[in-house]
């Protein structure tokens, strides 16, 4: 992909359009700032000084405006920085060149910020480069985690047809309380945790599965040893005996890759009192099911599914993807033996997320019984979905 010249980038500033000399001067400022040997402690002040040197006839108010625009373009996450300063923003969604979308306080909003192709690419580069990753034609998909827990998902050309796509999901600093999430289901969930039932949380993307898993983990005794396994580490369990494991993607050739499945096996050798798998997405479902059905009680996980029946079927399908020579009936039986409780989460009135259903798996049901006869709903005062 051909990179635009500094002069062209400068011409994107409204203040330089129609003034090629100023555009060239701003291009030189941009180049000097980016190639500086050390990061300036005062980026805005440094840009003011560079602009004064490169464009000495520039009016003071115009200099200040251009310097401010350049700070937004060159420092930190560029134009996204101001959005991320809002603590109520949990998701930032860039769908290619155009307006940026956010989720704030549980509701999606289209912001007034509009990014072009180059600005998105620069933001992506600043996000992934410090992580030792890159996003380009040979590595068009990146899934990573920032130091503060923010999850980064990137898809670029040639897979992203309409321009680079970026999604940021922030780790919530203010933990949502268990009572708020569970509502009328709180007592039922506490009892199932106390009796060490294996719990699988199901729901759609953004429904609060990981948030509930964090809240459930906060109820576990601090003396219990918990081992968490995630593709990208998001769980923040408060116990003093928590071991966090995170998968590693490896190179484009697969060198150095460590999959969730390997981590599940490793975790079983670490003497966990409880095994927590952040989200089951692949063949690791088989290893988790085996572990939970052979004495590792009190485990927890999440799966992307819209109903308890769909969750059980998805776990079986994912377990079959491991490629082991097992008949479907045997895998179904293992899943029914491993999973004791299915907890549904979803959006509630006002954009909040919370528990909307609990189903117990009937241990006494026949192995060939239909799933809708195996799952017994826990009846409480209903909560309204949005």
N, C-alpha and C positions, 0 to 999 in steps of 0.2 A: 504494500500500500504506500503510495507516494505521500510524503509528509508535506504539508503546506509550508511555504517560506515564512520567515519571521515577518517580512513586510506584509505578506498576505494575512497572517494572524493579526497583525496590528491594524490592518484595514477593517477587521471585524468590529473594532471599537467605533461607536458612532462618532466620536470626536475627531477621528482621523479620516473619515470618508471625504473624498474630494480634496484631500491635502496629502499628496504622495510624499512630500518632504517630511511632514510630521509622522506619517506612517512608517517611513524608513527609520526615523529617529526613535520611535517607540519600539520598532523591531530590534534596534541596537540595545535599547534599555532591557528589553526582555532577554536578549541573548546574554548580556553581561550579568544580569541577575541570576539566570539559570546556571551559568558556567562559573559562578563565583566559587572560590576554593572553600569557603566556610559559609554556613547558613547564617544570615544576619539575625541579630537579636531583635532588631526593629525593622521588619520588612517594609512597612509603609515609609518610614524615614529613609531607608536605603533607596527605595524607588523614587522618592522625591528628589534626592540628591542626583541620582542617575539621570532623571528627566531634566533637571536643571542644567546638567552638563551637556546632554545631547540635544536639547531644545531650549537654549538660553532665552529665546524671545517669547516663550510660552507664558501666557497670563497666569497669575497665581491661582485663580479659581479653576482654570482649565487644567493646570498642572495637578491640582488636588483631585479633580474628578478622574483624570486618567490614572493617577497613582492608585486611587482607591479601586478602580476597576481592575488594574493589574494585580493588586493584592488578592482580589477575589479569584483571579484566573490562575495565579502562580503559587499561592501559598496553601498548605494543608490540602484539603479536598476541593479546593477551588470554590466554585459557586455553591456547592452542596454544603459548605461549612456552616452557613447561616441557618440552613434547615436543620442540621444536626445539633445546633445549639439549643433547639427547642426540646426540653426533656419529655414532652408529651408525644413526640414523634417516635413511633416504633418501627415503621417501615418506610423506606425511600425507594421508589420504583421509577426507573428511567427506561422508557420503551423505545429508545432510539431518539434521533433528533426531534425536538419538540418539547412540550411542557413536561415538567417533573410531577409525578404523583407521590402522595405521602399517605400514610395511615396515622391519624392523630386521634388519640382517645377512642380508638375502636372504629373510626370512620374514615373511609377513603376520601381524599380531597385532591383536586387538580390545582397545583400552585401556579403562581404567575411567573415562576422561573422557567425560562426556555433555554435549552442547551443545544448547541450545534454538535456536529459529528466530532470535531477536534476537541471540544471541551469535554465531551464524554470520554473520549479516549485518554485524555490527560488525567481525568479523575480516576479512571480504571487503573492506569499505570501507577499513580501514586498510592493506590490501595494495595495492589498486588506485588509491586516490586520489593517493598521491604520484607515481604513474606517469602522471598525467594521464588516467586511464581511469575509467570508472564501470560499475557493474553494476546495471541496473534493467530495467524492462519494455521499454524501447526499446533497450537494449543488454544483452540477456540472456546473451550469451556473451562471455567475456573470456579471451584467451590472451596472457600477458605474461611478462616476465622481470624479476626483482628485481636490484638492484645486485650482489648476491653470486652471481648466476647461477642462483638458484632459479627454477624454472619454475612459473608460476601458471596454473591452468585453473579457470574459474568458469562455472557455468551456474545461472541463477536463474529465478524465476517470470516468465513462464508456461510456459517450456520444461521446467523441473525440477518435475515433478508433485508430488513428496513433500517439497519444501523445497529451499533453496539447496544446491548441490553445490560442493565445493571440493577441489581436488587440488593438492598441493605436491610437486614433485620437486626435490630439492636437488642442487646441484652438489657432487660428492664432493670434499672437501678432500684426502683421501688417494687419490692416483691409483693405480688398480689396475695393476700392472706387466704389460708385454706377455707375459712368460714365463708368468705365472700365468693369463692369459686364453687364450693360444694353446696352452699345454701341448705335446703331441706334434706339433702343427701349426706350431710356431714356425719351424723351419727352412724349411718350404715357403712360409710367408708372407714371410719375409725375402727369399727368392730372388725371389718375385714382385714385391715392392717394388723390389728392386735392378734388375730388368729392366723396370721401369716398366710393369707390367701394370695395366690399369684394373680396379679392385676394387669390387664391390658387396657390401655386408654385408646379409644378410637375417635376419629373425627376428620374433618376436612382440613386442608391447608389453612393455617392461621386461625384455627378454631380454639387454640389454647391447650393442645396436648402436652407440650413441654412445660408450659406454665403449671398445669395441674400436677405433672410428675414432680416438679420442684416442690410444690406445696405438700404432696403426699410424703416426699422424702423428709420434709421438715418435721413430720410427726413420728418418724422412726427414732427409737432410743439412740442417744449419742454413743452408747457403748457398742452398738452393732457395727460390724465391719461391712461397709457397702462398697461394691466395685461397680462403677458406671462405665459404660461403653457407648461411644458415639462416633458417628461419621465426622461430625464437626462438633467439638465440645461446647455445649450450651447449658447443661445442667449445673446448678450451683447449690448442691445439697449442703446443709449447715452442719452436719455431724462432724465429730472430731476424728472419725475413723473412716474417712472416705478416700478411695483410690479412684482417680479419674484416668481412663484410657481413651485415646483418640486415634482413629484410623489415619493412615498416611497414603496419599494418592500415588506417589511414585512419579517417575519420569514418563515421557510420552511412550517409551518402550516398555513400561511397566516395572522398571528397575526400582527397587526399594519400596514397592507397594506393600502395605500391610492392611488387609481387609478386615472388616468387622468380624467375619467368621473366625479368623485367626485370634482376634482379641477375645472373643467369647471363650474359646478353648483355653487361652492363657489365663483368663479371669478365674476359671474353675480351679486352677492350680494355686490361686492366691488366697484360698480359704475365705470366700465371701460368706457373710451371714445373709446378705441379700444381693442379688444380681439385678442390675438395672441397665437395660438396653434402651438407649434414647429413642430410636425408631427402627423398626424392622423393615428393611426394604428389599432384601435379597436372600441368598442361600443361607445366611446366618440364622434364619428362622428355624431351620432344622436343628442346629446346635443348641439354640436357646430352648426349643421345645424339649429336646432330650434332657437338658439340664434341669428344667423346671419340673419335669415329670419323673425325675429320679432322685428326689430328696432335697433339691435346692428351693425350698419353699420361701414365700415372702418376696418373690421376684416381681419386677415391674417393667413394663415396656409400653410403647405406643405403636400404632399402625394406622396408616391412612385408609380409612374406610368410613362409609356413611351410615352403617348400622351394625349391630352386634353380629348378625348373621353374615354380613359381608366381611366383617373383621375375622371371623373364624375361617371363612373360605379363603380369604387372602393369606392368612397365616399358612394354611395347608398348601396353597399354590406356591407360595414362596419357599416353603420347605421342600416341595418337589423339585424346585429349580436347582437344588443342590446336586442333582444328578445321581443320587444314591438309588440302588435297585430296590425300591420300596413301593409296594402297591398303594394306591390312593387310600384304600380302606385302612391300612396300617398307619398312614400319616394322619388321617382324620382322627383315628383313635388316640394317637400321641398328642395331637393338639387338644382334644377334649380332656385328656388326662392332665395336661400341663396348665391350661388356662382355667382358673376358678371363677374369675370375675371380669366382666366387660363393662367399662365405664365410658359412656358417650359424652362428648363435650361439643358445644356449639355456641353460636352467637345468640345472646339474649336481648331483650328490649334495651334500647339505648346504646347498642354497640358493644355491650359487655360480653365477656366470655364466661362460660361456666358449665357445670355438670347438668346434663339434661336427662340422663337415664343411667340406671345400673341394672345389669342382668347377671344372675348367678348361673353357672353351668351345673346342671343336675348330674351329680356323680352317679346316681343310680339309674340313669336312663340307659336304654339299650344302645349298643355301639352303632347299630344301623338306624336309630331313631332320627327323624328329620330334625334339623337344627332348631326350627321354631318350637319344637317340643322339648328340646334339651335346655333352652335358655329360659330362665324364670325371671321375669321382671320384678324389681324391688319397688313396691308401691309407696310413694310419698306424695305430698302435695305437689302438683305439677308446676313446672316453670315454663313460662311462655317464650317461644323462639321469636326472633325478629321476623 
